[in-house]
């Protein structure tokens, strides 16, 4: 028998009506289930860009979720308010006996949920929450000593050893969908939320559950070559599912189960990327200080980053003079997306070549990436800056020219985002400052006028970066 007369499911980063842990448990536990989503003013009111692509994407996902729930005979109540106040208010409005939601381990979300939970407890209302956005979370995968992993490969091995079909089994929401409440409210237009519409179609970003399913179906036709194609930004190698994973329009269980079932090197490599995602989420849970700008390796908090004037600004403006870096930054600024290999290259360049504090780059990505995920963004930046767990060793520094030659050999990606270099011969495209003046005249690109000269010399900056890290670590730059 149901335990509650009426329950509330609070949707957050899980914008789907299938294989949904909290929704399933609520439907099993109550005679009637009200569904709600809050456009949280505590988050939205801090965003500086009224054309924020993330808000437009979420808005489109919520619209589709509302339609999907209606097709099941239910509805979605939408509010634009501070979630800490909105959820207790909804409880009072609908006479709710229990609130169900899925975990969000971002420190600010943990604090929000604690505050909501305290209010609910004081009102005699239960608060149930579940794992949903990862396969394994928090303390589920630990070392033999019972401590969190700080190195990926042993974590991955333990993750795979612990995995059984149970952890990838979908929650059969449809079995109990008849208990959905038809309670609903109109979805406010983006402008009423303080934001401008964004043409997601122009960004080639299908939203909602249907968009996630379409991208996943397309990727399955390419997954066998994922290991070979994923590092080349000019070709269709990635899954492009990162934003759908971020907002839960796809099921991580379905994705992981499919990859495991397909097998082969491509699927195994992609599954490994999904495990990296779990890894960074458990790091954030055990070390929430990394989200507050602290290095996972505390000794590197003392790094005296030079932050030379103008370097960060040149990086943001895609005017460093290094074509692959500039093309990647233009991709980010124009679309809100950046290819994963290029995230590593641009982060390495900012920290190891421009000698700018990694936290500035992390914040820039956080403001602009449509798939921004605190755990992955923090983990990725600390990896590139060599201050995080299982990070790139500080004495191994990406060469932006050789990275360009290796991963965009024909310059297709560079020319796509830097049309001013369209006529530069392949021999000079990756380092256009090496073009003789006569060649610059012939192809119509004067370095320093039509395209920037390099802001730094890589070899010089590499030596400075090694000295910088050695000053803190005390290790020889020749180690490893």
Secondary structure, DSSP 8 states (H G I E B T S, - for coil): --SEEEEEEEESS---SSS-HHHHHHHHHEEEEEEEEEEEHHHHTT---TT-HHHHHHHHHHHHHHHHHHHTT---EEEEE-HHHHHHHHHHHHT-SEEEEE---SHHHHHHHHHHHHHHHHTT-EEEEE--SSSS-TTSS--TTS----SHHHHHHHHHHH--GGGG----GGGGGGGB---------GGGGT-----TTTTT---HHHHHHHHHHHHHTTGGGHHHHTT-TTSS-S---HHHHHHTSS-HHHHHHHHHHH-HHHHHHHHHHHHHHHHHHHHHHH-GGGGGT--SSGGGGG------TTHHHHHHTT-SS-HHHHHHHHHHHHHS---HHHHHHHHHIIIIIS---HHHHHHHHHHH-TT--HHHHHHHHHHHTT-STT---TT----HHHHHHHHSTT-HHHHHH-GGGTTS-HHHHTTGGGS-HHHHHHHT--BTTTB---SS-HHHHHHHHHHHHHHHH---TT--
